[in-house]
Amino acid sequence: MSNEAGKKIAVVAVGGNSLIKDKAHQTIPDQFAAASESMSHIVGMIQAGWDVAVTHGNGPQVGFILRRSELSAHELHTVPLDYCGADTQGAIGYMFQRALHNDFKRRGMDKQAATVVTQVLVDRNDPAFENPSKPIGSFMDEATALKHRDEDGWVVVEDSGRGWRRVVPSPIPKRIVERDAILALIHAGFVVVGVGGGGIPVVEDEDGNLVGVEAVIDKDFASALLANSIDADLFLISTAVEKVALNYNKPNQRWLDKMTLEEARRYLEEGHFAKGSMEPKIRAIIGYLERGGKEAIITNPENIERALAGETGTRVVL
């Protein structure tokens, strides 16, 4: 299984909709069916000659583990957030590996997939630790929220009239700890699933030991960092829309086929991209290109192959 010379490397970040289509399809079999669909488009990309590292979100899955943990707290130990990240990396990695294996077999391709449980280093002095902002877990009433605050040290906020939620820091990723393992596997011809959910956030203590922290790293930022770290030729974000739009959902909406780094910066400044959806993706791509990346594409899973052929998607270049 050699990595043929001249093959290009792509990092493909698959969004949450690649696993959970909607509220009615959240079970494990539903998630596997959705994963299989997304992976088949990535296999098409591999068949076209790309070497691929796949990253993914894990927000809903971490939420499910935390909820189970809450419900069983009267008789079982709770699961710390960094372990929730590790658990979901394993489970989602298994889904992707199995889906990829079956698709390779169906197409008669001699390929294998492997998942790397990935730690991502963050700065223990990152200002995010002073300002937790990322909501996780289920909604609570005020009494429950304040109890967790007082007994467990949680930071809790009232979330737009829908109830109370726990918020955790979202620090900036600095280094992919398992970068060398991921690159070695790609060079050996494996499709690698890694940096799941933005990676398991770890900090270095005074002695340089890694310590897991209760935080969530933005998956697009971490995926962009991976793309730079392994010198990927392409950073592809697979999301719910075929292309990026200016004035999204407004009468003067305009779809973009291509934008330069400079245009992306300007559109971001003008407020075209919604916080929590397109904005972090554009920020991640800007970071990737500023750190020496070559090009990026945003599209939805079913259009990955067409976007690579230049037929659709939004391409972001220097």
N, C-alpha and C positions, 0 to 999 in steps of 0.2 A: 504494500500500500504506500507507494512513494508519492511525494508531492512533486508532480511534474514541473519542470522548470518553466518559468514564464506564466504560471497561473496566478491570477490576481486574487487578493484576499479581500473579502467584504465582511463587515460586522453588520448583522441584521438585528435591529431591536424590534421585537414584536410587542405590540400594545396589549392592554388588558382584554380588548375585545377578541383577541385571538384565543382566549380560553373561556370567557363567559360572555355569551352573546347577549343575554338579557336576564332579568330576574327569574324567568321561568325555566332557565337552563343553567343551573348552578351545580348539579350533582357531578360526581367524578366521571361517570360515563358521558355526560353532556360535555364536560371539559375536555375529555379525551377526543370526542368527535370533533370539537372545534380545533383542538391542537392538530389533529390529523389533517384537517383542511388547510391550516396555515403552513404546516410542514410540507405539504405536497407542492405548494408554490415555491418554497425554498429549494426543494429537490429539483424543480425545473431549472432553477438558477444554477444549482450545482452541475446539473446535466449540461448546461450551457458553458461550463468550464470554470466556474468560480470555486474558490475555497472559502468556506463560510464558518464564522463564529456567530452563534445565535444567542442573543440576550433576551430577557423577558421581564415583564412586570410581575408583581405578586401581591398587590394590595388587598384584593378580596380574599385571597387564600390566607394571608396573615390574619385578616379580620376574623375568618372562620376559626382559626386555631385559638385566637385570643378569646373568642366567644365561648368555645368549648371549655377553655381553661377557666373562664369565669363561672360557667355553669357547674363545673365539677370541683370548684375550689374547696368545697366542704369535705372532700375526701382524697383529692390528689394535689400534688404540688403544681403551682402555676408555671407557665413556660415563659422565660425571659424573651424580650423582643429579638435579640440577636439569634437565639435558637429557633424562633419562629421563622426567621429569614433562612436559616440553614435547612430547616424541615421543608420549607416550600421549594427551595432550590433543588432538593433531592426529589421531591414528588413531581414537580413540573418537569425536571430534567428527565425523569423516568418516562413521563408521558411523551416528551419530545423524542427521546431515544427510540422508544417503541414505534412511534409513528414514522420516524425516519427509516428505521430498520425495515418496516413493512413496505414502505414506498420504494426503497432501494431494491428490495426483493422483487416487487411487482415489475419494476422497470429493468431488472437484470443488471443492476449496477453493483460493482464490487466496492462498496463503501461501508464505513461504520461510523456511529456517532458515540460520543462520550461526554458525560457531564462533569464539570469541575466545580466542586463546592468552593465558591470564591469569596475570600475576605478582601475588603477594600479599606485601605488606610485613610483615616481622616485626621485632621489636626485637633488635638485635644483642647486647644485654645480657640477653635473655630467659634466666632461670635454666635453661631446658631445654637450653641449649648446654653447661652444666656437668654435666648429668645425662641423657645420651642414653637413651631408653627404648623407642623404636619399632623392633621387629625388621623387617628387610628382607632380601630376597634369599634364597638357598637355604641349607640346612643344610650345615655343614662338619664335618670331624673336627677334633680339637683342634690338631693340628700345622698344618693349613692356616689355621685361625683365628688362631693365634698368629703365623704368618708374615705374614698380612695386617696384624695389629696392629703388628708391628715394622717392616714395609716400607712400608705404606700409611697408617699412623696410624689404622686402624679401631679403634672400640671394639667388642669382641666379648664375648658372654656365652654361658654354657651354658644351653640352653633346655629345662628340665624333662625331662632325660634323653633328648631327641630329637636331640641334637647341638649344635653351636655355631652362633651366628648373629651377624651384624653388627647393632648397634643404632645408631640415629641420633636426634638431637634432634627433639622435636615441639613447636615454639614456638607461641605464641598468635598468630593472625592479627590484624593491626592495621589494614590498609587494602587495599582491592582497587584495584590500580594502574590497571586498565583500566575502572574503574567507569563513567566518562563514556561510553566507547564502547559498553558493554553497554546503558546506559540509552538512548542515542541510537538504537541498533538496535531496541530494544523499542518506542520511540515511533514509529519508522518502520514498525512492523508486523511485524518479524522475530521468529521464535522464536530465542532465543539459547542456544547451548550454551557455558557458561563455567565458570571456577573449577574445572576438572577436577582431581580428585585432591586437592582442597584448595588448588589453585593452586601455581604455581612459587614456592618460598620465596626471597625476596630481602631483603637488608638495605641500608641506606644507609651509605656510607662517610663519612668526615669532610667530603668535598666535596658530599655529597648524591647521589653516583652510586649506581646500583643494582648490587649484586653478588649473584650467585646463591650459595646456600649448600646444603651437604649436609644436608638436613633433610626432614621430612615434616610437613605441616600437616594436622590432623584435618579431613576433608572436611565433616563436619557443622558444625563451628565456622565454617569459612570460608563455607559456604553460608548460615549464619545471618547472618554479617556482611554478605554480599552482599544478603540480604533486607532488612536494616536500611538499607544504603547506598543502595538504589534505592527505599526506602519501599514495599516490597511489602505487599500486603494480606493475603497468606497465605504461610506457610512450610510446605511439605509434604514430609515425609520418607517416601520409598517404600522399604520394607524387606521382610524375609522373613515378617513376621507381619501378620495382618489388623488386630489391635489390640494395645495395650500391656496387660500383665497384672501384677497384684500377685501375689507368691508364685509366680512363673512355674515351671511344670513340677512344682509341689508339689500334694498332695491338696487344699489349700485355695486353689488358684489362682482369681483373680477378674479377669475381663476388664473393662477400663475404657472406657466410651463417652466420658467427658469428665472432665477434671480442670482445676482452676484452677492458676495459677502457684504459689500458696501450697501447694496439695496436692502439686504436682510437687516442690517443694523438700523437703517433709516426707518423701515416699516415697523420694526420693533419699537423704536423710539416714538413713532406716530401712534402707537397703541393698537395696531391692527390685529394682534394675536391675543386670544383670550388667556388669562392667567389660569393655570391648572390644566389647560388642554394644549393649545398650539404653542403658547409662549415658551414653556420650558424646552420644547423640541427645537424651536428656532434658536434659542440661547445655546443649547447643546451643540447644534450644528455650527454656530458662529465660533464657539470655543474650539471645536474640532478643526475648523479651517484656519483659525488664528494660530493654532499650535502646529501647523504644517500639514494638515489634512489636504487631500486632493479634491474630492467632490462628495456631495451628499445628495440623497434622494428621499423625498417623502411621498408615500403612496399607501394604498390599502393592500391587504394580502393578495387578493385575487388579481391585482394589476402589477405585481412585482415583475413578472417576466416582460410584460409590455413596457413597463417603465424603464427596464434595463435596455430595451431596444429603442428607447427614445420616443415611444409612442404616447406615453402619458406620464403622470406623476409630476412633481415639481423638483427640478434639479437645482442645486445650489452650488455655485462654483466661485473660484477666487476672482 
